[in-house]
Amino acid sequence: MVPTYAWLWTLLAFILTWIVFHLIKRKKTAAEEAEADTEERRDGVADVIIVGAGVAGSALAYALAKDGRRVHVIERDLKEPQRFMGELMQAGGRLKLAQLGLEDCLKEIDAQESHSLAIYKDGKHGTLYYPSSTKFPYEPQGRFLRNGRLVQRLRKKAASLANVQLEEGTVKSLIEEKGMVKGVTYKNSAGEEITAFAPLTVVCDGCYSNLRRSAIDNKEEVLSHFVGFVVKNSRLEDPHSMHLTFCKPFPCVIYQITSDEVRVAAELPADSIPSMANGDMVNFLKKTVAPQIPETGKLRETLLKGVDEGLQEVKIHATMSMSAKPCDKKGVIVLGDAFNMRHPIIASGMMVALSDVLIIRNLLRSLPNIGNTKKVSKLIKSFYIIRKPMAATVNTLAAVFSQVLIATTDEAREGMRQGCFNYLCSGGFRTTGMMAILGGMNPRPLTLVLHLVAITLTSMGYLLSPFPSPRRFWHSLRTFALALKMLGAHLVDEGFKEMLIPTNAAAYRRNYMATASD
């Protein structure tokens, strides 16, 4: 009996000790959190520092300020940006703007409605329209626009709020203490070096970010280049389509960015850019690109007019890819092109950035303030999971589509290129399904994977026609292997669970695909 009582008293003592220890720990944690909150309120500095006032930075500043946060935005140059990337706001991006209360920023900038994608190859063409589906709770249209005008509207909207400080300055470095980012050091417009502190710093200073390597271990890959120029006093016969020509070796896109301006952009190899100075670029556009552009719709005429007028507003921009890697440091988030990039051929970068902004805003809403580093870090970890359906879908589509568009002498690759064109032009659920994915109206990675499998089978069928000879059979097998290689790389990069299990996609649609702005 004595040993039995001894065991019972020992067990009771252990339980009581564990309860007391647990209560003390909870009390200590609560005290630390209360202390952090009190310190954050007493400090009187900004709640959030945002480095970069592009689309992502300006939209985030407005969204957080509307929730009562004090936001300090530092932008290197507050003049209107002059760039030709980010000139199509997909339908899904417009939905995100509406949810953030920023849909009016698309007005008064002479933006043009985008209804469809027109594709051309070897004298054939097809027009792919955004689907009118009750499952997408917004107008199924995109907008062609001048990127700089949109950015200026977003900046003005953010700066109109009293708790937003928008300042011109160049951020030199992040301020770190024991692995935690406390703020930034920057030079203002007067050349003075200043330190600014905040519980949370958001880095979204673009694809050439100065701070990326200070926050995340990631490196961009240059895939190719685009040369772009504006043709003034011009209007296409179909100004509401993105006109994509399957040129050889790289594609060319033409679209209406304002009521009387057309953008022409041709892709170039990463290691072979024709010289602007000695006229090689003009010869390349006239002799290589122009003959492949269809004469219908004033497309070729517009391109040649732009070349003859001296390539106005011509710019050469690198196309880059960079997978998204979580930031392990506390007190900092990386967003936009500083965080995740993909080939721009599907024009979805702004949509992904706005989706990320919306997720961050919604997560931070649950906190009374942002002074509690532990809670903020926990929320940021969930951000990397929640964003996957939209980001993984767009990243995979951009990577695969950009590779398929490249013309080669390889029969297997050419079969895939032709099969892709045939699939997109086939109509029905194939066309509407792909356009819903392209427009951000159906961010489901698994649905994209199924379409890519169907495109591969279509390509194999094309190679086997009109009868399956041994050579055709061999090239069809190689096409299948190429498709597995392209898709497999992104299954690994984005995650098998995120790509193939639809649970996260269903949750994203439920929480982030509603029309009402909050």
C-alpha positions as CSV (number, residue, x, y, z in Angstrom):
1,M,0.0,0.0,0.0
2,V,2.8,2.4,0.9
3,P,4.5,2.2,-2.6
4,T,1.1,2.7,-4.2
5,Y,0.4,5.9,-2.2
6,A,4.0,7.1,-3.0
7,W,3.4,6.7,-6.7
8,L,0.1,8.6,-6.5
9,W,1.6,11.5,-4.5
10,T,4.5,11.6,-7.0
11,L,2.1,11.7,-10.0
12,L,0.0,14.4,-8.2
13,A,3.1,16.5,-7.5
14,F,4.2,16.2,-11.2
15,I,0.8,17.3,-12.4
16,L,0.7,20.3,-10.0
17,T,4.3,21.3,-11.0
18,W,3.4,21.1,-14.7
19,I,0.3,23.2,-14.1
20,V,2.2,25.9,-12.2
21,F,5.0,26.0,-14.8
22,H,2.5,26.3,-17.6
23,L,0.6,29.1,-15.9
24,I,3.8,31.0,-15.1
25,K,4.9,30.6,-18.8
26,R,1.6,31.9,-20.1
27,K,1.7,34.8,-17.7
28,K,5.2,35.6,-18.8
29,T,4.3,35.4,-22.5
30,A,1.3,37.6,-21.9
31,A,3.4,40.1,-20.1
32,E,6.0,40.2,-22.9
33,E,3.3,40.7,-25.5
34,A,1.7,43.5,-23.4
35,E,5.1,45.1,-22.9
36,A,5.8,44.9,-26.7
37,D,2.4,46.5,-27.4
38,T,2.9,49.2,-24.9
39,E,6.4,50.0,-26.2
40,E,5.1,50.1,-29.8
41,R,2.4,52.6,-28.8
42,R,4.7,54.7,-26.7
43,D,7.4,54.9,-29.4
44,G,5.2,57.1,-31.7
45,V,7.1,56.1,-34.9
46,A,5.5,54.5,-38.0
47,D,3.9,51.1,-37.7
48,V,5.2,50.1,-41.1
49,I,8.0,51.2,-43.3
50,I,7.4,50.4,-47.0
51,V,10.5,50.6,-49.3
52,G,9.2,51.3,-52.8
53,A,6.1,53.0,-54.1
54,G,5.2,51.0,-57.2
55,V,2.0,49.1,-57.6
56,A,2.6,46.8,-54.6
57,G,4.0,49.4,-52.3
58,S,1.4,52.1,-52.9
59,A,-1.5,49.6,-52.7
60,L,-0.2,48.2,-49.5
61,A,0.3,51.7,-48.0
62,Y,-3.2,52.6,-48.8
63,A,-4.7,49.4,-47.5
64,L,-2.8,49.4,-44.2
65,A,-3.5,53.1,-43.6
66,K,-7.2,52.5,-44.1
67,D,-6.9,50.1,-41.2
68,G,-5.5,52.8,-39.0
69,R,-1.8,51.9,-39.4
70,R,0.9,54.7,-39.6
71,V,2.8,54.1,-42.8
72,H,6.1,55.6,-43.9
73,V,6.7,55.0,-47.6
74,I,10.2,55.7,-49.1
75,E,10.5,55.8,-52.9
76,R,13.7,56.5,-54.8
77,D,12.0,58.6,-57.5
78,L,8.4,60.0,-57.2
79,K,8.3,61.1,-60.9
80,E,6.0,59.1,-63.2
81,P,7.8,55.8,-64.0
82,Q,8.6,55.2,-67.7
83,R,8.5,51.5,-68.2
84,F,6.7,49.1,-70.5
85,M,6.3,46.1,-68.3
86,G,3.1,45.9,-66.3
87,E,0.8,47.4,-69.0
88,L,-2.0,44.8,-68.7
89,M,-4.2,44.5,-65.6
90,Q,-5.8,41.1,-65.8
91,A,-9.4,40.6,-64.7
92,G,-8.2,39.0,-61.5
93,G,-6.0,42.0,-60.8
94,R,-9.0,44.3,-61.2
95,L,-10.9,42.2,-58.7
96,K,-8.0,42.6,-56.2
97,L,-8.0,46.4,-56.8
98,A,-11.7,46.5,-56.0
99,Q,-11.2,44.5,-52.8
100,L,-8.6,47.0,-51.7
101,G,-10.8,49.9,-52.5
102,L,-8.6,51.1,-55.3
103,E,-10.6,50.3,-58.5
104,D,-11.0,54.0,-59.2
105,C,-7.3,54.3,-59.9
106,L,-7.9,52.7,-63.3
107,K,-10.0,55.7,-64.2
108,E,-8.8,59.0,-65.8
109,I,-5.6,57.3,-67.1
110,D,-7.0,56.5,-70.6
111,A,-6.9,52.8,-69.9
112,Q,-8.3,50.5,-72.6
113,E,-10.6,47.6,-72.1
114,S,-9.1,44.1,-72.6
115,H,-11.5,41.4,-73.7
116,S,-9.4,38.8,-75.3
117,L,-6.1,37.3,-76.5
118,A,-5.6,37.1,-80.3
119,I,-3.0,34.6,-81.4
120,Y,-1.4,34.2,-84.8
121,K,0.8,31.4,-86.3
122,D,1.8,30.6,-89.9
123,G,-1.2,32.5,-91.4
124,K,-3.8,31.1,-89.0
125,H,-5.3,32.9,-86.0
126,G,-7.7,32.5,-83.2
127,T,-9.3,34.9,-80.7
128,L,-9.6,33.7,-77.1
129,Y,-12.1,35.6,-74.9
130,Y,-12.3,35.9,-71.1
131,P,-15.2,33.6,-70.1
132,S,-18.4,35.1,-68.8
133,S,-18.8,32.9,-65.8
134,T,-21.0,33.3,-62.7
135,K,-18.2,31.7,-60.7
136,F,-16.0,34.8,-61.2
137,P,-17.7,37.5,-59.1
138,Y,-16.5,40.5,-61.2
139,E,-16.5,42.0,-64.7
140,P,-14.5,39.6,-66.9
141,Q,-12.3,42.2,-68.4
142,G,-8.8,43.4,-68.1
143,R,-7.3,46.9,-68.8
144,F,-4.4,47.9,-71.0
145,L,-2.7,51.0,-69.6
146,R,0.3,53.2,-69.1
147,N,2.0,51.6,-66.0
148,G,3.4,54.9,-64.8
149,R,0.0,56.6,-64.8
150,L,-1.5,53.8,-62.7
151,V,1.4,54.1,-60.3
152,Q,1.0,57.8,-59.9
153,R,-2.8,57.3,-59.2
154,L,-2.0,54.7,-56.6
155,R,0.6,57.0,-54.9
156,K,-1.8,59.9,-54.9
157,K,-4.5,57.8,-53.4
158,A,-2.2,56.5,-50.6
159,A,-0.8,60.0,-49.9
160,S,-4.3,61.4,-49.5
161,L,-4.6,59.6,-46.2
162,A,-3.3,61.5,-43.2
163,N,-1.5,58.6,-41.7
164,V,0.7,58.0,-44.8
165,Q,4.0,59.7,-45.1
166,L,5.2,59.4,-48.7
167,E,8.8,60.5,-49.0
168,E,11.4,60.6,-51.8
169,G,14.6,58.9,-50.7
170,T,17.1,56.1,-51.4
171,V,17.2,53.3,-48.9
172,K,20.8,52.2,-48.3
173,S,20.3,49.3,-45.9
174,L,18.2,47.5,-43.4
175,I,18.8,48.1,-39.7
176,E,19.2,44.7,-38.0
177,E,19.7,43.7,-34.3
178,K,20.1,40.1,-33.4
179,G,18.5,38.9,-36.6
180,M,15.6,41.2,-36.4
181,V,15.0,44.1,-38.8
182,K,14.2,47.3,-36.9
183,G,14.0,49.8,-39.7
184,V,16.1,51.3,-42.6
185,T,18.8,53.8,-43.3
186,Y,18.1,56.1,-46.2
187,K,19.2,59.3,-47.9
188,N,16.4,61.8,-48.4
189,S,16.0,64.2,-51.3
190,A,18.3,66.7,-49.6
191,G,21.1,64.2,-49.3
192,E,20.8,63.8,-45.6
193,E,21.3,60.3,-44.2
194,I,18.4,59.3,-41.9
195,T,17.5,56.3,-39.9
196,A,13.8,55.3,-39.6
197,F,12.4,52.7,-37.3
198,A,9.2,50.6,-37.3
199,P,8.1,47.2,-36.0
200,L,7.6,46.0,-39.6
201,T,9.5,46.8,-42.8
202,V,8.2,45.8,-46.2
203,V,10.6,45.6,-49.1
204,C,9.0,46.0,-52.5
205,D,11.5,48.0,-54.5
206,G,11.2,46.1,-57.7
207,C,13.1,43.5,-59.8
208,Y,16.4,45.3,-59.3
209,S,16.0,45.5,-55.5
210,N,18.9,46.8,-53.5
211,L,17.7,45.1,-50.3
212,R,16.6,41.7,-51.6
213,R,19.8,39.9,-50.7
214,S,19.7,41.5,-47.2
215,A,16.4,39.9,-46.5
216,I,16.1,36.6,-48.5
217,D,18.6,34.1,-50.0
218,N,17.4,34.3,-53.6
219,K,18.8,35.1,-57.0
220,E,17.0,36.1,-60.2
221,E,17.6,34.4,-63.6
222,V,17.7,36.4,-66.8
223,L,15.7,34.5,-69.4
224,S,15.7,36.8,-72.4
225,H,15.0,40.5,-73.2
226,F,12.1,42.5,-74.6
227,V,12.5,45.5,-76.9
228,G,9.5,47.7,-76.7
229,F,8.4,50.9,-78.3
230,V,5.3,53.1,-78.6
231,V,3.5,53.9,-81.9
232,K,1.8,57.2,-81.4
233,N,-1.4,58.4,-83.2
234,S,-2.4,54.9,-83.9
235,R,-5.4,52.7,-83.2
236,L,-5.6,49.0,-84.0
237,E,-8.7,47.6,-85.6
238,D,-9.2,45.4,-82.6
239,P,-7.9,47.5,-79.7
240,H,-9.4,45.2,-77.0
241,S,-7.2,42.2,-77.7
242,M,-3.6,41.4,-76.8
243,H,-2.2,40.4,-80.2
244,L,0.4,37.6,-79.8
245,T,2.3,36.3,-82.8
246,F,4.1,33.0,-82.7
247,C,7.2,34.5,-84.5
248,K,10.4,32.7,-85.0
249,P,12.4,32.4,-82.9
250,F,10.6,34.5,-80.2
251,P,7.1,35.9,-80.0
252,C,6.0,39.5,-80.5
253,V,3.0,41.2,-78.8
254,I,1.1,44.3,-79.9
255,Y,-1.6,46.0,-77.9
256,Q,-3.4,49.4,-77.4
257,I,-2.2,51.1,-74.2
258,T,-4.1,54.4,-74.6
259,S,-6.8,55.6,-77.0
260,D,-4.2,56.7,-79.6
261,E,-1.0,54.8,-78.6
262,V,0.0,51.2,-79.4
263,R,2.7,49.2,-77.7
264,V,4.9,46.8,-79.7
265,A,7.2,44.5,-77.8
266,A,9.4,41.8,-79.4
267,E,11.3,39.2,-77.4
268,L,15.1,38.8,-77.9
269,P,17.6,36.1,-76.9
270,A,19.4,36.8,-73.6
271,D,22.8,36.7,-75.2
272,S,22.2,38.4,-78.6
273,I,20.6,41.8,-78.6
274,P,20.8,43.8,-81.8
275,S,22.6,47.1,-81.5
276,M,20.5,50.3,-81.4
277,A,23.4,52.5,-82.3
278,N,24.4,50.9,-85.7
279,G,20.9,50.2,-86.9
280,D,20.9,46.4,-86.3
281,M,17.7,46.7,-84.1
282,V,15.8,48.5,-86.9
283,N,17.0,45.9,-89.4
284,F,15.9,43.1,-87.1
285,L,12.5,44.5,-86.6
286,K,12.0,45.3,-90.3
287,K,13.5,42.2,-91.8
288,T,12.9,39.5,-89.2
289,V,9.9,40.4,-87.1
290,A,7.7,42.5,-89.4
291,P,7.3,39.8,-92.2
292,Q,5.9,37.4,-89.6
293,I,3.4,39.8,-88.2
294,P,0.0,39.4,-89.9
295,E,-1.3,42.2,-92.1
296,T,-4.8,42.0,-90.8
297,G,-5.9,44.4,-88.1
298,K,-3.3,47.0,-89.0
299,L,-0.7,45.0,-87.0
300,R,2.2,44.9,-89.4
301,E,1.4,48.4,-90.6
302,T,1.5,49.7,-87.1
303,L,4.8,48.0,-86.3
304,L,6.5,49.4,-89.5
305,K,5.1,52.9,-88.7
306,G,6.7,52.8,-85.3
307,V,10.1,51.7,-86.8
308,D,9.9,54.4,-89.5
309,E,9.1,57.1,-87.0
310,G,12.3,56.3,-85.1
311,L,11.3,53.8,-82.3
312,Q,9.7,56.3,-79.9
313,E,10.1,55.6,-76.2
314,V,12.1,52.5,-77.1
315,K,13.4,50.4,-74.1
316,I,15.1,47.1,-73.7
317,H,14.1,45.2,-70.6
318,A,15.4,41.9,-69.2
319,T,12.8,39.2,-68.6
320,M,13.6,37.5,-65.3
321,S,12.5,34.6,-63.2
322,M,12.8,34.2,-59.5
323,S,11.0,31.7,-57.3
324,A,9.5,32.9,-54.1
325,K,11.5,32.0,-51.0
326,P,10.3,32.7,-47.4
327,C,12.2,35.4,-45.5
328,D,13.5,33.9,-42.2
329,K,14.3,37.3,-40.7
330,K,11.8,38.8,-38.3
331,G,10.4,42.3,-38.8
332,V,10.6,42.3,-42.6
333,I,8.5,41.1,-45.5
334,V,9.5,41.1,-49.2
335,L,6.8,41.7,-51.8
336,G,6.3,42.3,-55.5
337,D,9.1,41.7,-58.1
338,A,11.7,41.9,-55.3
339,F,10.1,38.7,-54.0
340,N,8.8,36.7,-56.9
341,M,9.2,37.1,-60.7
342,R,8.1,35.1,-63.7
343,H,8.3,35.6,-67.5
344,P,6.1,38.6,-68.4
345,I,4.5,37.0,-71.5
346,I,1.2,36.3,-69.6
347,A,1.2,39.8,-68.1
348,S,0.1,38.7,-64.6
349,G,2.8,40.2,-62.3
350,M,0.6,43.1,-61.0
351,M,-2.2,40.6,-60.3
352,V,0.0,38.4,-58.1
353,A,1.4,41.4,-56.3
354,L,-2.0,42.8,-55.5
355,S,-3.1,39.3,-54.3
356,D,-0.2,39.3,-52.0
357,V,-1.0,42.8,-50.7
358,L,-4.6,41.7,-50.0
359,I,-3.5,38.7,-48.1
360,I,-1.0,40.6,-46.0
361,R,-3.6,43.3,-45.2
362,N,-6.2,40.7,-44.1
363,L,-3.7,38.9,-41.9
364,L,-2.4,42.0,-40.2
365,R,-6.0,43.1,-39.5
366,S,-6.2,40.6,-36.7
367,L,-3.6,42.4,-34.7
368,P,-4.4,45.5,-32.6
369,N,-0.9,46.7,-33.5
370,I,2.2,45.3,-35.1
371,G,4.6,45.6,-32.2
372,N,4.4,42.0,-31.2
373,T,7.1,40.4,-33.3
374,K,6.1,36.8,-32.5
375,K,2.5,37.2,-33.7
376,V,3.6,39.1,-36.8
377,S,6.2,36.4,-37.7
378,K,3.5,33.7,-37.3
379,L,1.1,35.5,-39.6
380,I,3.9,36.0,-42.2
381,K,4.6,32.2,-42.2
382,S,0.9,31.6,-43.0
383,F,1.1,34.2,-45.8
384,Y,3.6,32.0,-47.8
385,I,1.0,29.2,-47.7
386,I,-2.1,31.2,-48.5
387,R,-0.6,32.9,-51.5
388,K,0.3,29.7,-53.3
389,P,-2.9,29.0,-55.3
390,M,-2.6,32.3,-57.2
391,A,1.2,32.5,-57.3
392,A,1.8,28.9,-58.2
393,T,-0.7,28.9,-61.0
394,V,0.7,32.1,-62.6
395,N,4.3,31.1,-62.1
396,T,3.8,27.7,-63.7
397,L,1.8,29.0,-66.6
398,A,4.3,31.8,-67.4
399,A,7.3,29.4,-67.3
400,V,5.7,26.7,-69.5
401,F,4.1,29.1,-72.0
402,S,7.3,31.1,-72.5
403,Q,9.2,27.9,-73.2
404,V,6.6,26.5,-75.6
405,L,6.6,29.8,-77.6
406,I,10.2,29.5,-78.6
407,A,10.6,28.2,-82.1
408,T,13.4,25.7,-82.7
409,T,14.4,23.0,-85.3
410,D,13.6,20.3,-82.8
411,E,10.6,18.4,-84.1
412,A,9.4,17.5,-80.6
413,R,9.4,21.1,-79.4
414,E,7.8,22.3,-82.6
415,G,5.1,19.7,-82.2
416,M,4.4,21.1,-78.7
417,R,4.4,24.6,-80.0
418,Q,1.8,23.7,-82.7
419,G,-0.2,21.6,-80.3
420,C,-0.4,24.5,-77.9
421,F,-1.7,26.8,-80.7
422,N,-4.2,24.1,-81.8
423,Y,-5.5,23.6,-78.2
424,L,-5.9,27.3,-77.5
425,C,-7.9,27.8,-80.8
426,S,-10.0,24.7,-80.3
427,G,-12.8,26.5,-78.5
428,G,-15.1,25.2,-75.8
429,F,-14.0,24.4,-72.3
430,R,-10.3,24.2,-73.5
431,T,-10.2,27.8,-74.5
432,T,-12.4,29.2,-71.8
433,G,-10.6,27.2,-69.2
434,M,-7.1,28.5,-70.2
435,M,-8.4,32.1,-70.4
436,A,-9.9,31.8,-67.0
437,I,-6.5,30.7,-65.6
438,L,-4.6,33.4,-67.6
439,G,-7.0,36.1,-66.4
440,G,-6.6,35.1,-62.7
441,M,-10.3,34.2,-62.7
442,N,-9.6,30.5,-61.7
443,P,-6.4,30.3,-59.6
444,R,-6.3,26.5,-59.3
445,P,-2.9,24.9,-59.9
446,L,-4.4,21.4,-60.3
447,T,-6.8,22.7,-63.1
448,L,-3.7,24.2,-64.9
449,V,-1.9,20.9,-64.6
450,L,-4.8,19.1,-66.2
451,H,-4.9,21.6,-69.1
452,L,-1.1,21.2,-69.6
453,V,-1.5,17.4,-69.7
454,A,-4.3,17.9,-72.3
455,I,-2.0,20.3,-74.4
456,T,0.7,17.6,-74.3
457,L,-1.7,15.0,-75.5
458,T,-2.9,17.3,-78.3
459,S,0.8,17.9,-79.3
460,M,1.5,14.2,-79.4
461,G,-1.6,13.7,-81.5
462,Y,-0.4,16.3,-83.9
463,L,3.0,14.7,-84.3
464,L,1.4,11.2,-84.9
465,S,-0.8,12.6,-87.7
466,P,-1.7,11.5,-90.3
467,F,-0.4,8.1,-89.4
468,P,2.0,7.0,-86.5
469,S,5.3,6.2,-88.2
470,P,8.3,5.1,-86.0
471,R,9.8,8.6,-86.4
472,R,6.6,10.4,-85.4
473,F,6.1,8.0,-82.5
474,W,9.6,8.8,-81.3
475,H,9.1,12.5,-81.4
476,S,5.7,12.2,-79.7
477,L,7.5,10.4,-76.8
478,R,10.1,13.1,-76.7
479,T,7.3,15.7,-76.5
480,F,5.8,13.8,-73.5
481,A,9.3,13.8,-71.8
482,L,9.8,17.5,-72.5
483,A,6.4,18.3,-70.9
484,L,7.2,16.2,-67.9
485,K,10.5,18.0,-67.5
486,M,8.9,21.5,-67.7
487,L,6.0,20.7,-65.4
488,G,8.1,18.6,-63.0
489,A,10.5,21.5,-62.4
490,H,7.6,23.6,-61.1
491,L,6.0,20.9,-59.2
492,V,9.2,20.7,-57.2
493,D,9.7,24.5,-57.0
494,E,6.1,25.3,-56.0
495,G,5.5,22.2,-54.0
496,F,3.6,18.9,-54.9
497,K,1.0,19.5,-52.1
498,E,0.3,23.1,-53.2
499,M,0.1,22.1,-56.9
500,L,-1.8,18.8,-56.7
501,I,-4.1,19.0,-53.7
502,P,-7.0,21.4,-54.2
503,T,-7.6,22.2,-50.5
504,N,-5.6,25.5,-50.4
505,A,-7.1,26.6,-53.8
506,A,-10.6,26.1,-52.4
507,A,-9.8,28.2,-49.3
508,Y,-8.2,30.9,-51.5
509,R,-11.3,31.1,-53.7
510,R,-13.6,31.2,-50.7
511,N,-11.7,34.0,-48.9
512,Y,-10.1,36.1,-51.7
513,M,-12.4,35.9,-54.7
514,A,-15.3,38.0,-53.5
515,T,-16.3,41.3,-55.0
516,A,-17.0,43.6,-52.0
517,S,-14.2,45.8,-50.8
518,D,-13.6,45.6,-47.1
